[in-house]
Every structure is written in structure tokens, then in C-alpha cells.
Amino acid sequence: MNVRVYNDNIFPYQEKFKGEEVKIGPRGFIEMDYFEAVEFKGSYCPIVVDGGGAPKPESYKMIRIVQPEQFSVEDKKEPQCHSCGKTFESAKMLDEHITEAHLEQIIDTDEKEKRIKAKGK
């Protein structure tokens, strides 16, 4: 039985699993056999740290498995801000909200600069 393996991180997730490269886009999913998905979710992948020893959020493994009977519910799920809990109609609206309301919380300096430049346009 195939299930969906969701990446709940706002960054893409990538890992070498059983000799193959597995890539899941930000807030995206892939389909996988149930037993493979459970093994993939439980496989160890270390957190990457920057030069100062702070963990990089893009290396967080935020994986969840969704059964087929829940697919329609997950497809209709609205994007939610993890900082304040507000929900939005689209991922683009969530991204704009993060830039406007939570810019100071973004740790990645490159991401922060990119958002500041986009905001200034």
C-alpha cells in the first residue's frame, strides 16, 4: 500500500536512502510503500550546524506519513504559520506573511537578505 511522505519543513529535504537519493520539496510529498516510508522516517540523518555551532533549519528532518484515506483531508489543509498559528489560503500568502511579520526570526542570513530584497521591490 502506498502512502504519502510529507516534508513539513519550509526547506526542501534530501537524504540518501537505501542507495537512492530521496528529495522532497518544501511542504511537499512523495509516495512510497508504507513499510519503506516507516523505515525512511526512522532513518538517522544528522543535523547540520553552521560555523558558530547553531543548527541549520534546512537540515531538520520533519517527516510525517499520511495514509490513503487521509489524502483528501491533507490536500485541503491550509498552510499555517508555525510562529503565530494563523492559516492562509496559499503557500505564497504564508510566505508573504512570514516576510512581513516574522523576518527577525529567520536564522539563515541568505534567506533573510533575499526576503528583504524582494520586499523592497
Phi and psi restraints in degrees (range 20) as a CNS / XPLOR table:
assign (resid 1 and name C) (resid 2 and name N)
       (resid 2 and name CA) (resid 2 and name C) 1.0 -87.2 20.0 2
assign (resid 2 and name N) (resid 2 and name CA)
       (resid 2 and name C) (resid 3 and name N) 1.0 140.4 20.0 2
assign (resid 2 and name C) (resid 3 and name N)
       (resid 3 and name CA) (resid 3 and name C) 1.0 -125.2 20.0 2
assign (resid 3 and name N) (resid 3 and name CA)
       (resid 3 and name C) (resid 4 and name N) 1.0 168.4 20.0 2
assign (resid 3 and name C) (resid 4 and name N)
       (resid 4 and name CA) (resid 4 and name C) 1.0 -100.7 20.0 2
assign (resid 4 and name N) (resid 4 and name CA)
       (resid 4 and name C) (resid 5 and name N) 1.0 135.8 20.0 2
assign (resid 4 and name C) (resid 5 and name N)
       (resid 5 and name CA) (resid 5 and name C) 1.0 -109.5 20.0 2
assign (resid 5 and name N) (resid 5 and name CA)
       (resid 5 and name C) (resid 6 and name N) 1.0 111.3 20.0 2
assign (resid 5 and name C) (resid 6 and name N)
       (resid 6 and name CA) (resid 6 and name C) 1.0 -95.5 20.0 2
assign (resid 6 and name N) (resid 6 and name CA)
       (resid 6 and name C) (resid 7 and name N) 1.0 143.2 20.0 2
assign (resid 6 and name C) (resid 7 and name N)
       (resid 7 and name CA) (resid 7 and name C) 1.0 -103.2 20.0 2
assign (resid 7 and name N) (resid 7 and name CA)
       (resid 7 and name C) (resid 8 and name N) 1.0 109.6 20.0 2
assign (resid 7 and name C) (resid 8 and name N)
       (resid 8 and name CA) (resid 8 and name C) 1.0 -86.3 20.0 2
assign (resid 8 and name N) (resid 8 and name CA)
       (resid 8 and name C) (resid 9 and name N) 1.0 1.2 20.0 2
assign (resid 8 and name C) (resid 9 and name N)
       (resid 9 and name CA) (resid 9 and name C) 1.0 -80.0 20.0 2
assign (resid 9 and name N) (resid 9 and name CA)
       (resid 9 and name C) (resid 10 and name N) 1.0 154.2 20.0 2
assign (resid 9 and name C) (resid 10 and name N)
       (resid 10 and name CA) (resid 10 and name C) 1.0 -82.2 20.0 2
assign (resid 10 and name N) (resid 10 and name CA)
       (resid 10 and name C) (resid 11 and name N) 1.0 -1.7 20.0 2
assign (resid 10 and name C) (resid 11 and name N)
       (resid 11 and name CA) (resid 11 and name C) 1.0 -110.9 20.0 2
assign (resid 11 and name N) (resid 11 and name CA)
       (resid 11 and name C) (resid 12 and name N) 1.0 152.0 20.0 2
assign (resid 11 and name C) (resid 12 and name N)
       (resid 12 and name CA) (resid 12 and name C) 1.0 -64.7 20.0 2
assign (resid 12 and name N) (resid 12 and name CA)
       (resid 12 and name C) (resid 13 and name N) 1.0 150.0 20.0 2
assign (resid 12 and name C) (resid 13 and name N)
       (resid 13 and name CA) (resid 13 and name C) 1.0 -115.4 20.0 2
assign (resid 13 and name N) (resid 13 and name CA)
       (resid 13 and name C) (resid 14 and name N) 1.0 138.0 20.0 2
assign (resid 13 and name C) (resid 14 and name N)
       (resid 14 and name CA) (resid 14 and name C) 1.0 -141.6 20.0 2
assign (resid 14 and name N) (resid 14 and name CA)
       (resid 14 and name C) (resid 15 and name N) 1.0 135.5 20.0 2
assign (resid 14 and name C) (resid 15 and name N)
       (resid 15 and name CA) (resid 15 and name C) 1.0 -154.6 20.0 2
assign (resid 15 and name N) (resid 15 and name CA)
       (resid 15 and name C) (resid 16 and name N) 1.0 145.0 20.0 2
assign (resid 15 and name C) (resid 16 and name N)
       (resid 16 and name CA) (resid 16 and name C) 1.0 -86.8 20.0 2
assign (resid 16 and name N) (resid 16 and name CA)
       (resid 16 and name C) (resid 17 and name N) 1.0 119.5 20.0 2
assign (resid 16 and name C) (resid 17 and name N)
       (resid 17 and name CA) (resid 17 and name C) 1.0 -130.4 20.0 2
assign (resid 17 and name N) (resid 17 and name CA)
       (resid 17 and name C) (resid 18 and name N) 1.0 118.3 20.0 2
assign (resid 17 and name C) (resid 18 and name N)
       (resid 18 and name CA) (resid 18 and name C) 1.0 53.9 20.0 2
assign (resid 18 and name N) (resid 18 and name CA)
       (resid 18 and name C) (resid 19 and name N) 1.0 43.2 20.0 2
assign (resid 18 and name C) (resid 19 and name N)
       (resid 19 and name CA) (resid 19 and name C) 1.0 80.7 20.0 2
assign (resid 19 and name N) (resid 19 and name CA)
       (resid 19 and name C) (resid 20 and name N) 1.0 -1.8 20.0 2
assign (resid 19 and name C) (resid 20 and name N)
       (resid 20 and name CA) (resid 20 and name C) 1.0 -119.8 20.0 2
assign (resid 20 and name N) (resid 20 and name CA)
       (resid 20 and name C) (resid 21 and name N) 1.0 147.4 20.0 2
assign (resid 20 and name C) (resid 21 and name N)
       (resid 21 and name CA) (resid 21 and name C) 1.0 -82.1 20.0 2
assign (resid 21 and name N) (resid 21 and name CA)
       (resid 21 and name C) (resid 22 and name N) 1.0 121.7 20.0 2
assign (resid 21 and name C) (resid 22 and name N)
       (resid 22 and name CA) (resid 22 and name C) 1.0 -106.0 20.0 2
assign (resid 22 and name N) (resid 22 and name CA)
       (resid 22 and name C) (resid 23 and name N) 1.0 123.9 20.0 2
assign (resid 22 and name C) (resid 23 and name N)
       (resid 23 and name CA) (resid 23 and name C) 1.0 -124.4 20.0 2
assign (resid 23 and name N) (resid 23 and name CA)
       (resid 23 and name C) (resid 24 and name N) 1.0 131.0 20.0 2
assign (resid 23 and name C) (resid 24 and name N)
       (resid 24 and name CA) (resid 24 and name C) 1.0 -128.7 20.0 2
assign (resid 24 and name N) (resid 24 and name CA)
       (resid 24 and name C) (resid 25 and name N) 1.0 125.7 20.0 2
assign (resid 24 and name C) (resid 25 and name N)
       (resid 25 and name CA) (resid 25 and name C) 1.0 -66.2 20.0 2
assign (resid 25 and name N) (resid 25 and name CA)
       (resid 25 and name C) (resid 26 and name N) 1.0 166.5 20.0 2
assign (resid 25 and name C) (resid 26 and name N)
       (resid 26 and name CA) (resid 26 and name C) 1.0 -60.2 20.0 2
assign (resid 26 and name N) (resid 26 and name CA)
       (resid 26 and name C) (resid 27 and name N) 1.0 126.9 20.0 2
assign (resid 26 and name C) (resid 27 and name N)
       (resid 27 and name CA) (resid 27 and name C) 1.0 55.3 20.0 2
assign (resid 27 and name N) (resid 27 and name CA)
       (resid 27 and name C) (resid 28 and name N) 1.0 25.0 20.0 2
assign (resid 27 and name C) (resid 28 and name N)
       (resid 28 and name CA) (resid 28 and name C) 1.0 -103.9 20.0 2
assign (resid 28 and name N) (resid 28 and name CA)
       (resid 28 and name C) (resid 29 and name N) 1.0 -172.4 20.0 2
assign (resid 28 and name C) (resid 29 and name N)
       (resid 29 and name CA) (resid 29 and name C) 1.0 -149.2 20.0 2
assign (resid 29 and name N) (resid 29 and name CA)
       (resid 29 and name C) (resid 30 and name N) 1.0 161.9 20.0 2
assign (resid 29 and name C) (resid 30 and name N)
       (resid 30 and name CA) (resid 30 and name C) 1.0 -129.5 20.0 2
assign (resid 30 and name N) (resid 30 and name CA)
       (resid 30 and name C) (resid 31 and name N) 1.0 160.4 20.0 2
assign (resid 30 and name C) (resid 31 and name N)
       (resid 31 and name CA) (resid 31 and name C) 1.0 -101.3 20.0 2
assign (resid 31 and name N) (resid 31 and name CA)
       (resid 31 and name C) (resid 32 and name N) 1.0 143.1 20.0 2
assign (resid 31 and name C) (resid 32 and name N)
       (resid 32 and name CA) (resid 32 and name C) 1.0 -153.6 20.0 2
assign (resid 32 and name N) (resid 32 and name CA)
       (resid 32 and name C) (resid 33 and name N) 1.0 155.2 20.0 2
assign (resid 32 and name C) (resid 33 and name N)
       (resid 33 and name CA) (resid 33 and name C) 1.0 -61.0 20.0 2
assign (resid 33 and name N) (resid 33 and name CA)
       (resid 33 and name C) (resid 34 and name N) 1.0 144.2 20.0 2
assign (resid 33 and name C) (resid 34 and name N)
       (resid 34 and name CA) (resid 34 and name C) 1.0 -54.2 20.0 2
assign (resid 34 and name N) (resid 34 and name CA)
       (resid 34 and name C) (resid 35 and name N) 1.0 -49.8 20.0 2
assign (resid 34 and name C) (resid 35 and name N)
       (resid 35 and name CA) (resid 35 and name C) 1.0 -67.7 20.0 2
assign (resid 35 and name N) (resid 35 and name CA)
       (resid 35 and name C) (resid 36 and name N) 1.0 -36.5 20.0 2
assign (resid 35 and name C) (resid 36 and name N)
       (resid 36 and name CA) (resid 36 and name C) 1.0 -63.6 20.0 2
assign (resid 36 and name N) (resid 36 and name CA)
       (resid 36 and name C) (resid 37 and name N) 1.0 -41.9 20.0 2
assign (resid 36 and name C) (resid 37 and name N)
       (resid 37 and name CA) (resid 37 and name C) 1.0 -62.6 20.0 2
assign (resid 37 and name N) (resid 37 and name CA)
       (resid 37 and name C) (resid 38 and name N) 1.0 -42.7 20.0 2
assign (resid 37 and name C) (resid 38 and name N)
       (resid 38 and name CA) (resid 38 and name C) 1.0 -63.2 20.0 2
assign (resid 38 and name N) (resid 38 and name CA)
       (resid 38 and name C) (resid 39 and name N) 1.0 -42.6 20.0 2
assign (resid 38 and name C) (resid 39 and name N)
       (resid 39 and name CA) (resid 39 and name C) 1.0 -65.9 20.0 2
assign (resid 39 and name N) (resid 39 and name CA)
       (resid 39 and name C) (resid 40 and name N) 1.0 -41.1 20.0 2
assign (resid 39 and name C) (resid 40 and name N)
       (resid 40 and name CA) (resid 40 and name C) 1.0 -62.9 20.0 2
assign (resid 40 and name N) (resid 40 and name CA)
       (resid 40 and name C) (resid 41 and name N) 1.0 -45.4 20.0 2
assign (resid 40 and name C) (resid 41 and name N)
       (resid 41 and name CA) (resid 41 and name C) 1.0 -60.9 20.0 2
assign (resid 41 and name N) (resid 41 and name CA)
       (resid 41 and name C) (resid 42 and name N) 1.0 -37.0 20.0 2
assign (resid 41 and name C) (resid 42 and name N)
       (resid 42 and name CA) (resid 42 and name C) 1.0 -86.7 20.0 2
assign (resid 42 and name N) (resid 42 and name CA)
       (resid 42 and name C) (resid 43 and name N) 1.0 -7.5 20.0 2
assign (resid 42 and name C) (resid 43 and name N)
       (resid 43 and name CA) (resid 43 and name C) 1.0 -69.4 20.0 2
assign (resid 43 and name N) (resid 43 and name CA)
       (resid 43 and name C) (resid 44 and name N) 1.0 144.4 20.0 2
assign (resid 43 and name C) (resid 44 and name N)
       (resid 44 and name CA) (resid 44 and name C) 1.0 -79.7 20.0 2
assign (resid 44 and name N) (resid 44 and name CA)
       (resid 44 and name C) (resid 45 and name N) 1.0 133.3 20.0 2
assign (resid 44 and name C) (resid 45 and name N)
       (resid 45 and name CA) (resid 45 and name C) 1.0 -140.7 20.0 2
assign (resid 45 and name N) (resid 45 and name CA)
       (resid 45 and name C) (resid 46 and name N) 1.0 112.9 20.0 2
assign (resid 45 and name C) (resid 46 and name N)
       (resid 46 and name CA) (resid 46 and name C) 1.0 -65.9 20.0 2
assign (resid 46 and name N) (resid 46 and name CA)
       (resid 46 and name C) (resid 47 and name N) 1.0 151.9 20.0 2
assign (resid 46 and name C) (resid 47 and name N)
       (resid 47 and name CA) (resid 47 and name C) 1.0 -78.1 20.0 2
assign (resid 47 and name N) (resid 47 and name CA)
       (resid 47 and name C) (resid 48 and name N) 1.0 132.0 20.0 2
assign (resid 47 and name C) (resid 48 and name N)
       (resid 48 and name CA) (resid 48 and name C) 1.0 -86.4 20.0 2
assign (resid 48 and name N) (resid 48 and name CA)
       (resid 48 and name C) (resid 49 and name N) 1.0 139.2 20.0 2
assign (resid 48 and name C) (resid 49 and name N)
       (resid 49 and name CA) (resid 49 and name C) 1.0 -115.7 20.0 2
assign (resid 49 and name N) (resid 49 and name CA)
       (resid 49 and name C) (resid 50 and name N) 1.0 154.3 20.0 2
assign (resid 49 and name C) (resid 50 and name N)
       (resid 50 and name CA) (resid 50 and name C) 1.0 -84.8 20.0 2
assign (resid 50 and name N) (resid 50 and name CA)
       (resid 50 and name C) (resid 51 and name N) 1.0 -174.7 20.0 2
assign (resid 50 and name C) (resid 51 and name N)
       (resid 51 and name CA) (resid 51 and name C) 1.0 -60.7 20.0 2
assign (resid 51 and name N) (resid 51 and name CA)
       (resid 51 and name C) (resid 52 and name N) 1.0 -27.2 20.0 2
assign (resid 51 and name C) (resid 52 and name N)
       (resid 52 and name CA) (resid 52 and name C) 1.0 -88.7 20.0 2
assign (resid 52 and name N) (resid 52 and name CA)
       (resid 52 and name C) (resid 53 and name N) 1.0 -0.1 20.0 2
assign (resid 52 and name C) (resid 53 and name N)
       (resid 53 and name CA) (resid 53 and name C) 1.0 89.3 20.0 2
assign (resid 53 and name N) (resid 53 and name CA)
       (resid 53 and name C) (resid 54 and name N) 1.0 3.2 20.0 2
assign (resid 53 and name C) (resid 54 and name N)
       (resid 54 and name CA) (resid 54 and name C) 1.0 -82.9 20.0 2
assign (resid 54 and name N) (resid 54 and name CA)
       (resid 54 and name C) (resid 55 and name N) 1.0 137.3 20.0 2
assign (resid 54 and name C) (resid 55 and name N)
       (resid 55 and name CA) (resid 55 and name C) 1.0 -66.8 20.0 2
assign (resid 55 and name N) (resid 55 and name CA)
       (resid 55 and name C) (resid 56 and name N) 1.0 142.1 20.0 2
assign (resid 55 and name C) (resid 56 and name N)
       (resid 56 and name CA) (resid 56 and name C) 1.0 -90.0 20.0 2
assign (resid 56 and name N) (resid 56 and name CA)
       (resid 56 and name C) (resid 57 and name N) 1.0 121.6 20.0 2
assign (resid 56 and name C) (resid 57 and name N)
       (resid 57 and name CA) (resid 57 and name C) 1.0 -59.6 20.0 2
assign (resid 57 and name N) (resid 57 and name CA)
       (resid 57 and name C) (resid 58 and name N) 1.0 -27.6 20.0 2
assign (resid 57 and name C) (resid 58 and name N)
       (resid 58 and name CA) (resid 58 and name C) 1.0 -68.7 20.0 2
assign (resid 58 and name N) (resid 58 and name CA)
       (resid 58 and name C) (resid 59 and name N) 1.0 -13.1 20.0 2
assign (resid 58 and name C) (resid 59 and name N)
       (resid 59 and name CA) (resid 59 and name C) 1.0 -95.6 20.0 2
assign (resid 59 and name N) (resid 59 and name CA)
       (resid 59 and name C) (resid 60 and name N) 1.0 -1.9 20.0 2
assign (resid 59 and name C) (resid 60 and name N)
       (resid 60 and name CA) (resid 60 and name C) 1.0 -68.8 20.0 2
assign (resid 60 and name N) (resid 60 and name CA)
       (resid 60 and name C) (resid 61 and name N) 1.0 133.4 20.0 2
assign (resid 60 and name C) (resid 61 and name N)
       (resid 61 and name CA) (resid 61 and name C) 1.0 -94.3 20.0 2
assign (resid 61 and name N) (resid 61 and name CA)
       (resid 61 and name C) (resid 62 and name N) 1.0 101.6 20.0 2
assign (resid 61 and name C) (resid 62 and name N)
       (resid 62 and name CA) (resid 62 and name C) 1.0 -114.9 20.0 2
assign (resid 62 and name N) (resid 62 and name CA)
       (resid 62 and name C) (resid 63 and name N) 1.0 75.1 20.0 2
assign (resid 62 and name C) (resid 63 and name N)
       (resid 63 and name CA) (resid 63 and name C) 1.0 -107.4 20.0 2
assign (resid 63 and name N) (resid 63 and name CA)
       (resid 63 and name C) (resid 64 and name N) 1.0 139.7 20.0 2
assign (resid 63 and name C) (resid 64 and name N)
       (resid 64 and name CA) (resid 64 and name C) 1.0 -139.9 20.0 2
assign (resid 64 and name N) (resid 64 and name CA)
       (resid 64 and name C) (resid 65 and name N) 1.0 153.3 20.0 2
assign (resid 64 and name C) (resid 65 and name N)
       (resid 65 and name CA) (resid 65 and name C) 1.0 -108.4 20.0 2
assign (resid 65 and name N) (resid 65 and name CA)
       (resid 65 and name C) (resid 66 and name N) 1.0 133.6 20.0 2
assign (resid 65 and name C) (resid 66 and name N)
       (resid 66 and name CA) (resid 66 and name C) 1.0 -120.1 20.0 2
assign (resid 66 and name N) (resid 66 and name CA)
       (resid 66 and name C) (resid 67 and name N) 1.0 127.1 20.0 2
assign (resid 66 and name C) (resid 67 and name N)
       (resid 67 and name CA) (resid 67 and name C) 1.0 -73.7 20.0 2
assign (resid 67 and name N) (resid 67 and name CA)
       (resid 67 and name C) (resid 68 and name N) 1.0 156.6 20.0 2
assign (resid 67 and name C) (resid 68 and name N)
       (resid 68 and name CA) (resid 68 and name C) 1.0 -55.7 20.0 2
assign (resid 68 and name N) (resid 68 and name CA)
       (resid 68 and name C) (resid 69 and name N) 1.0 -37.6 20.0 2
assign (resid 68 and name C) (resid 69 and name N)
       (resid 69 and name CA) (resid 69 and name C) 1.0 -67.5 20.0 2
assign (resid 69 and name N) (resid 69 and name CA)
       (resid 69 and name C) (resid 70 and name N) 1.0 -13.7 20.0 2
assign (resid 69 and name C) (resid 70 and name N)
       (resid 70 and name CA) (resid 70 and name C) 1.0 -100.4 20.0 2
assign (resid 70 and name N) (resid 70 and name CA)
       (resid 70 and name C) (resid 71 and name N) 1.0 -1.7 20.0 2
assign (resid 70 and name C) (resid 71 and name N)
       (resid 71 and name CA) (resid 71 and name C) 1.0 -54.7 20.0 2
assign (resid 71 and name N) (resid 71 and name CA)
       (resid 71 and name C) (resid 72 and name N) 1.0 -48.8 20.0 2
assign (resid 71 and name C) (resid 72 and name N)
       (resid 72 and name CA) (resid 72 and name C) 1.0 -63.9 20.0 2
assign (resid 72 and name N) (resid 72 and name CA)
       (resid 72 and name C) (resid 73 and name N) 1.0 -34.5 20.0 2
assign (resid 72 and name C) (resid 73 and name N)
       (resid 73 and name CA) (resid 73 and name C) 1.0 -67.2 20.0 2
assign (resid 73 and name N) (resid 73 and name CA)
       (resid 73 and name C) (resid 74 and name N) 1.0 -43.6 20.0 2
assign (resid 73 and name C) (resid 74 and name N)
       (resid 74 and name CA) (resid 74 and name C) 1.0 -67.3 20.0 2
assign (resid 74 and name N) (resid 74 and name CA)
       (resid 74 and name C) (resid 75 and name N) 1.0 -37.0 20.0 2
assign (resid 74 and name C) (resid 75 and name N)
       (resid 75 and name CA) (resid 75 and name C) 1.0 -64.6 20.0 2
assign (resid 75 and name N) (resid 75 and name CA)
       (resid 75 and name C) (resid 76 and name N) 1.0 -28.2 20.0 2
assign (resid 75 and name C) (resid 76 and name N)
       (resid 76 and name CA) (resid 76 and name C) 1.0 -93.1 20.0 2
assign (resid 76 and name N) (resid 76 and name CA)
       (resid 76 and name C) (resid 77 and name N) 1.0 -3.9 20.0 2
assign (resid 76 and name C) (resid 77 and name N)
       (resid 77 and name CA) (resid 77 and name C) 1.0 -66.0 20.0 2
assign (resid 77 and name N) (resid 77 and name CA)
       (resid 77 and name C) (resid 78 and name N) 1.0 130.6 20.0 2
assign (resid 77 and name C) (resid 78 and name N)
       (resid 78 and name CA) (resid 78 and name C) 1.0 -83.7 20.0 2
assign (resid 78 and name N) (resid 78 and name CA)
       (resid 78 and name C) (resid 79 and name N) 1.0 143.8 20.0 2
assign (resid 78 and name C) (resid 79 and name N)
       (resid 79 and name CA) (resid 79 and name C) 1.0 -61.6 20.0 2
assign (resid 79 and name N) (resid 79 and name CA)
       (resid 79 and name C) (resid 80 and name N) 1.0 139.9 20.0 2
assign (resid 79 and name C) (resid 80 and name N)
       (resid 80 and name CA) (resid 80 and name C) 1.0 -127.2 20.0 2
assign (resid 80 and name N) (resid 80 and name CA)
       (resid 80 and name C) (resid 81 and name N) 1.0 139.8 20.0 2
assign (resid 80 and name C) (resid 81 and name N)
       (resid 81 and name CA) (resid 81 and name C) 1.0 -76.9 20.0 2
assign (resid 81 and name N) (resid 81 and name CA)
       (resid 81 and name C) (resid 82 and name N) 1.0 124.6 20.0 2
assign (resid 81 and name C) (resid 82 and name N)
       (resid 82 and name CA) (resid 82 and name C) 1.0 -76.1 20.0 2
assign (resid 82 and name N) (resid 82 and name CA)
       (resid 82 and name C) (resid 83 and name N) 1.0 -17.5 20.0 2
assign (resid 82 and name C) (resid 83 and name N)
       (resid 83 and name CA) (resid 83 and name C) 1.0 -80.4 20.0 2
assign (resid 83 and name N) (resid 83 and name CA)
       (resid 83 and name C) (resid 84 and name N) 1.0 -45.0 20.0 2
assign (resid 83 and name C) (resid 84 and name N)
       (resid 84 and name CA) (resid 84 and name C) 1.0 -118.3 20.0 2
assign (resid 84 and name N) (resid 84 and name CA)
       (resid 84 and name C) (resid 85 and name N) 1.0 -9.2 20.0 2
assign (resid 84 and name C) (resid 85 and name N)
       (resid 85 and name CA) (resid 85 and name C) 1.0 86.3 20.0 2
assign (resid 85 and name N) (resid 85 and name CA)
       (resid 85 and name C) (resid 86 and name N) 1.0 -1.1 20.0 2
assign (resid 85 and name C) (resid 86 and name N)
       (resid 86 and name CA) (resid 86 and name C) 1.0 -69.2 20.0 2
assign (resid 86 and name N) (resid 86 and name CA)
       (resid 86 and name C) (resid 87 and name N) 1.0 145.8 20.0 2
assign (resid 86 and name C) (resid 87 and name N)
       (resid 87 and name CA) (resid 87 and name C) 1.0 -106.5 20.0 2
assign (resid 87 and name N) (resid 87 and name CA)
       (resid 87 and name C) (resid 88 and name N) 1.0 154.1 20.0 2
assign (resid 87 and name C) (resid 88 and name N)
       (resid 88 and name CA) (resid 88 and name C) 1.0 -134.0 20.0 2
assign (resid 88 and name N) (resid 88 and name CA)
       (resid 88 and name C) (resid 89 and name N) 1.0 158.4 20.0 2
assign (resid 88 and name C) (resid 89 and name N)
       (resid 89 and name CA) (resid 89 and name C) 1.0 -72.9 20.0 2
assign (resid 89 and name N) (resid 89 and name CA)
       (resid 89 and name C) (resid 90 and name N) 1.0 -27.5 20.0 2
assign (resid 89 and name C) (resid 90 and name N)
       (resid 90 and name CA) (resid 90 and name C) 1.0 -144.9 20.0 2
assign (resid 90 and name N) (resid 90 and name CA)
       (resid 90 and name C) (resid 91 and name N) 1.0 163.1 20.0 2
assign (resid 90 and name C) (resid 91 and name N)
       (resid 91 and name CA) (resid 91 and name C) 1.0 -65.9 20.0 2
assign (resid 91 and name N) (resid 91 and name CA)
       (resid 91 and name C) (resid 92 and name N) 1.0 -32.2 20.0 2
assign (resid 91 and name C) (resid 92 and name N)
       (resid 92 and name CA) (resid 92 and name C) 1.0 -64.6 20.0 2
assign (resid 92 and name N) (resid 92 and name CA)
       (resid 92 and name C) (resid 93 and name N) 1.0 -41.5 20.0 2
assign (resid 92 and name C) (resid 93 and name N)
       (resid 93 and name CA) (resid 93 and name C) 1.0 -65.4 20.0 2
assign (resid 93 and name N) (resid 93 and name CA)
       (resid 93 and name C) (resid 94 and name N) 1.0 -38.0 20.0 2
assign (resid 93 and name C) (resid 94 and name N)
       (resid 94 and name CA) (resid 94 and name C) 1.0 -63.4 20.0 2
assign (resid 94 and name N) (resid 94 and name CA)
       (resid 94 and name C) (resid 95 and name N) 1.0 -44.2 20.0 2
assign (resid 94 and name C) (resid 95 and name N)
       (resid 95 and name CA) (resid 95 and name C) 1.0 -60.5 20.0 2
assign (resid 95 and name N) (resid 95 and name CA)
       (resid 95 and name C) (resid 96 and name N) 1.0 -42.7 20.0 2
assign (resid 95 and name C) (resid 96 and name N)
       (resid 96 and name CA) (resid 96 and name C) 1.0 -63.7 20.0 2
assign (resid 96 and name N) (resid 96 and name CA)
       (resid 96 and name C) (resid 97 and name N) 1.0 -40.5 20.0 2
assign (resid 96 and name C) (resid 97 and name N)
       (resid 97 and name CA) (resid 97 and name C) 1.0 -61.5 20.0 2
assign (resid 97 and name N) (resid 97 and name CA)
       (resid 97 and name C) (resid 98 and name N) 1.0 -44.1 20.0 2
assign (resid 97 and name C) (resid 98 and name N)
       (resid 98 and name CA) (resid 98 and name C) 1.0 -61.0 20.0 2
assign (resid 98 and name N) (resid 98 and name CA)
       (resid 98 and name C) (resid 99 and name N) 1.0 -43.0 20.0 2
assign (resid 98 and name C) (resid 99 and name N)
       (resid 99 and name CA) (resid 99 and name C) 1.0 -62.7 20.0 2
assign (resid 99 and name N) (resid 99 and name CA)
       (resid 99 and name C) (resid 100 and name N) 1.0 -42.7 20.0 2
assign (resid 99 and name C) (resid 100 and name N)
       (resid 100 and name CA) (resid 100 and name C) 1.0 -74.0 20.0 2
assign (resid 100 and name N) (resid 100 and name CA)
       (resid 100 and name C) (resid 101 and name N) 1.0 -44.7 20.0 2
assign (resid 100 and name C) (resid 101 and name N)
       (resid 101 and name CA) (resid 101 and name C) 1.0 -102.0 20.0 2
assign (resid 101 and name N) (resid 101 and name CA)
       (resid 101 and name C) (resid 102 and name N) 1.0 -24.1 20.0 2
assign (resid 101 and name C) (resid 102 and name N)
       (resid 102 and name CA) (resid 102 and name C) 1.0 -129.9 20.0 2
assign (resid 102 and name N) (resid 102 and name CA)
       (resid 102 and name C) (resid 103 and name N) 1.0 24.5 20.0 2
assign (resid 102 and name C) (resid 103 and name N)
       (resid 103 and name CA) (resid 103 and name C) 1.0 -56.6 20.0 2
assign (resid 103 and name N) (resid 103 and name CA)
       (resid 103 and name C) (resid 104 and name N) 1.0 -38.4 20.0 2
assign (resid 103 and name C) (resid 104 and name N)
       (resid 104 and name CA) (resid 104 and name C) 1.0 -67.0 20.0 2
assign (resid 104 and name N) (resid 104 and name CA)
       (resid 104 and name C) (resid 105 and name N) 1.0 -17.6 20.0 2
assign (resid 104 and name C) (resid 105 and name N)
       (resid 105 and name CA) (resid 105 and name C) 1.0 -87.0 20.0 2
assign (resid 105 and name N) (resid 105 and name CA)
       (resid 105 and name C) (resid 106 and name N) 1.0 -11.5 20.0 2
assign (resid 105 and name C) (resid 106 and name N)
       (resid 106 and name CA) (resid 106 and name C) 1.0 -73.7 20.0 2
assign (resid 106 and name N) (resid 106 and name CA)
       (resid 106 and name C) (resid 107 and name N) 1.0 122.9 20.0 2
assign (resid 106 and name C) (resid 107 and name N)
       (resid 107 and name CA) (resid 107 and name C) 1.0 -83.5 20.0 2
assign (resid 107 and name N) (resid 107 and name CA)
       (resid 107 and name C) (resid 108 and name N) 1.0 -40.8 20.0 2
assign (resid 107 and name C) (resid 108 and name N)
       (resid 108 and name CA) (resid 108 and name C) 1.0 -66.7 20.0 2
assign (resid 108 and name N) (resid 108 and name CA)
       (resid 108 and name C) (resid 109 and name N) 1.0 112.8 20.0 2
assign (resid 108 and name C) (resid 109 and name N)
       (resid 109 and name CA) (resid 109 and name C) 1.0 -65.0 20.0 2
assign (resid 109 and name N) (resid 109 and name CA)
       (resid 109 and name C) (resid 110 and name N) 1.0 -36.0 20.0 2
assign (resid 109 and name C) (resid 110 and name N)
       (resid 110 and name CA) (resid 110 and name C) 1.0 -64.2 20.0 2
assign (resid 110 and name N) (resid 110 and name CA)
       (resid 110 and name C) (resid 111 and name N) 1.0 -43.2 20.0 2
assign (resid 110 and name C) (resid 111 and name N)
       (resid 111 and name CA) (resid 111 and name C) 1.0 -64.1 20.0 2
assign (resid 111 and name N) (resid 111 and name CA)
       (resid 111 and name C) (resid 112 and name N) 1.0 -41.5 20.0 2
assign (resid 111 and name C) (resid 112 and name N)
       (resid 112 and name CA) (resid 112 and name C) 1.0 -63.0 20.0 2
assign (resid 112 and name N) (resid 112 and name CA)
       (resid 112 and name C) (resid 113 and name N) 1.0 -45.3 20.0 2
assign (resid 112 and name C) (resid 113 and name N)
       (resid 113 and name CA) (resid 113 and name C) 1.0 -62.9 20.0 2
assign (resid 113 and name N) (resid 113 and name CA)
       (resid 113 and name C) (resid 114 and name N) 1.0 -41.1 20.0 2
assign (resid 113 and name C) (resid 114 and name N)
       (resid 114 and name CA) (resid 114 and name C) 1.0 -61.0 20.0 2
assign (resid 114 and name N) (resid 114 and name CA)
       (resid 114 and name C) (resid 115 and name N) 1.0 -42.5 20.0 2
assign (resid 114 and name C) (resid 115 and name N)
       (resid 115 and name CA) (resid 115 and name C) 1.0 -68.4 20.0 2
assign (resid 115 and name N) (resid 115 and name CA)
       (resid 115 and name C) (resid 116 and name N) 1.0 -38.2 20.0 2
assign (resid 115 and name C) (resid 116 and name N)
       (resid 116 and name CA) (resid 116 and name C) 1.0 -64.3 20.0 2
assign (resid 116 and name N) (resid 116 and name CA)
       (resid 116 and name C) (resid 117 and name N) 1.0 -43.1 20.0 2
assign (resid 116 and name C) (resid 117 and name N)
       (resid 117 and name CA) (resid 117 and name C) 1.0 -63.7 20.0 2
assign (resid 117 and name N) (resid 117 and name CA)
       (resid 117 and name C) (resid 118 and name N) 1.0 -43.5 20.0 2
assign (resid 117 and name C) (resid 118 and name N)
       (resid 118 and name CA) (resid 118 and name C) 1.0 -65.3 20.0 2
assign (resid 118 and name N) (resid 118 and name CA)
       (resid 118 and name C) (resid 119 and name N) 1.0 -35.9 20.0 2
assign (resid 118 and name C) (resid 119 and name N)
       (resid 119 and name CA) (resid 119 and name C) 1.0 -67.1 20.0 2
assign (resid 119 and name N) (resid 119 and name CA)
       (resid 119 and name C) (resid 120 and name N) 1.0 -34.9 20.0 2
assign (resid 119 and name C) (resid 120 and name N)
       (resid 120 and name CA) (resid 120 and name C) 1.0 -74.6 20.0 2
assign (resid 120 and name N) (resid 120 and name CA)
       (resid 120 and name C) (resid 121 and name N) 1.0 -15.7 20.0 2
